[in-house]
Amino acid sequence: MKAPRGRHRRPEEVLRRVYREHVGAVFAFFAYSVSREAAEDLTGSTFERVVRSWSSFDAGRASERTWILTIARNQLIDFFRREGIRPTVSSDEHPQLLDFGESGGDPLERRLSVEELKSWLGHLTAREQEILALRYGADLQAAEIAELCDLSTANVHQILSRSLKRLREQSREPAG
């Protein structure tokens, strides 16, 4: 019989598994907001903190991913405070945002330039950008984002919906 996840295993094995399972989501979360180099550094520092704090993880309070992304979110907030930077989405480092499609009548169905996408995302609030990064970068579900950001699930859905609506409206405005 196989031991339950994380139980009866050496801590190093558990931490290796945790890293493998969550590093992509953590990096993607950072890549929405900062350069690739900064995202790599922040990902590393997040997992350093995960290792140092692992003994305080309580599966009864949050999932591993939510707990780790809470650490990542705090790392990003600290980074912005230190750097005096307003959070923005980095489409250079998150190119899949550019792949809306190749052609069609709907402006969102065509391939966007990096500058055009940055311009659109720049019209969103920092909170909207963060919620989008958690949903589409870190691939969290609305309930997980709600727990992480201390919001209701309905509020997360509302923010996502309004943000996407604003992006759609922005896509219809003539470039200028």
C-alpha positions in Angstrom: 0.0 0.0 0.0 1.3 3.4 -1.0 1.8 6.0 1.8 -0.5 9.0 1.7 1.0 12.1 0.1 3.6 13.6 2.3 3.2 11.2 5.2 5.8 8.7 6.2 8.3 10.3 3.7 11.5 12.1 4.5 11.1 15.9 4.5 13.5 16.3 1.6 11.4 14.0 -0.6 8.2 15.9 0.3 9.9 19.3 -0.4 11.2 18.0 -3.8 7.7 16.9 -4.7 6.2 20.3 -3.5 8.8 22.2 -5.6 8.2 20.1 -8.7 4.4 20.4 -8.5 4.2 24.1 -7.7 7.3 25.9 -9.3 5.5 26.4 -12.6 2.5 28.1 -11.0 4.7 30.3 -8.8 6.9 31.4 -11.7 3.9 32.1 -13.9 2.3 34.2 -11.2 5.5 36.3 -11.0 5.9 36.5 -14.8 2.6 38.4 -15.1 4.2 41.2 -13.1 7.9 41.4 -13.5 10.8 40.6 -15.9 11.9 37.0 -16.4 15.0 37.6 -14.3 13.1 39.0 -11.4 10.5 36.2 -11.7 13.3 33.7 -11.4 14.7 35.4 -8.4 11.4 35.7 -6.7 10.5 32.1 -7.4 13.8 31.0 -5.8 13.3 33.2 -2.8 9.7 31.9 -2.4 10.9 28.3 -2.3 13.6 29.3 0.1 10.9 30.6 2.4 8.8 27.5 1.8 11.7 25.3 2.9 12.3 27.4 6.0 8.6 27.5 6.9 7.6 24.0 5.9 7.1 22.9 9.5 4.4 25.6 9.9 2.3 24.4 6.9 -1.1 23.2 8.0 -3.1 21.3 5.4 -6.2 21.9 7.5 -6.0 25.6 6.9 -5.0 25.8 3.2 -3.9 23.7 0.3 -0.2 23.5 -0.5 -0.6 25.6 -3.6 -2.6 28.3 -1.8 -0.1 28.4 1.1 2.9 28.6 -1.3 1.2 31.3 -3.5 0.4 33.3 -0.3 4.2 33.3 0.3 4.8 34.2 -3.3 2.3 37.1 -3.2 4.0 38.5 -0.1 7.3 38.2 -1.8 5.9 40.2 -4.8 4.5 42.9 -2.5 7.8 43.2 -0.7 9.6 43.4 -4.1 7.4 46.2 -5.3 7.8 48.1 -2.0 11.6 47.8 -2.2 11.7 48.8 -5.8 9.0 51.4 -5.7 7.3 49.8 -8.7 3.7 49.8 -9.6 2.7 46.2 -10.5 2.1 45.5 -14.2 1.7 42.4 -16.3 4.8 41.3 -18.2 3.6 40.0 -21.5 7.2 39.6 -22.6 7.6 37.0 -20.0 4.1 35.6 -20.4 3.7 35.3 -24.1 0.7 32.9 -24.1 -1.4 36.0 -23.4 -0.6 37.0 -26.9 -2.0 33.9 -28.4 -5.7 34.9 -28.7 -5.8 33.5 -32.2 -4.7 34.4 -35.7 -7.6 36.0 -37.4 -11.3 36.7 -37.3 -13.8 39.5 -36.8 -13.4 39.8 -33.0 -10.4 41.9 -32.2 -9.4 39.4 -29.4 -9.2 36.7 -32.0 -6.1 38.2 -33.6 -2.5 38.0 -32.4 -1.6 41.1 -30.3 1.6 42.9 -30.2 3.4 43.0 -26.9 3.1 46.7 -26.6 -0.7 46.6 -27.4 -1.3 44.0 -24.7 0.8 45.9 -22.2 -1.2 49.0 -23.0 -4.5 47.1 -22.4 -3.4 45.6 -19.2 -2.1 48.9 -18.0 -5.7 50.1 -17.8 -6.5 47.5 -15.2 -6.0 48.1 -11.5 -3.2 46.3 -9.6 -5.9 44.1 -8.0 -7.4 43.2 -11.3 -3.9 42.4 -12.7 -3.2 40.3 -9.6 -6.4 38.3 -9.9 -5.8 37.7 -13.6 -2.2 36.5 -12.8 -3.4 34.1 -10.1 -6.2 32.7 -12.4 -4.3 32.5 -15.7 -0.7 32.5 -14.6 -0.8 30.4 -11.5 -3.9 28.5 -12.7 -5.8 28.8 -9.4 -9.5 28.3 -9.2 -11.7 31.2 -8.0 -12.1 29.6 -4.6 -8.3 29.3 -4.1 -7.9 33.0 -5.2 -10.6 34.0 -2.8 -8.9 32.3 0.1 -5.5 33.7 -0.9 -6.8 37.3 -1.3 -9.3 37.3 1.5 -12.2 37.8 -0.9 -15.4 35.9 -1.6 -15.5 33.5 -4.5 -18.3 35.6 -6.0 -16.1 38.7 -5.7 -13.2 36.9 -7.5 -15.6 35.9 -10.3 -16.9 39.4 -10.5 -13.3 40.9 -10.7 -12.3 38.4 -13.4 -15.5 39.1 -15.4 -15.1 42.9 -15.2 -11.4 42.7 -16.0 -12.0 40.6 -19.1 -14.9 42.8 -20.1 -12.6 45.9 -19.8 -9.9 44.1 -21.9 -12.5 43.3 -24.6 -13.7 46.9 -24.6 -10.1 48.1 -24.8 -9.5 45.8 -27.8 -12.3 47.5 -29.7 -10.9 51.0 -29.3 -8.9 52.3 -32.2 -5.2 52.3 -31.7 -3.8 55.7 -31.2 
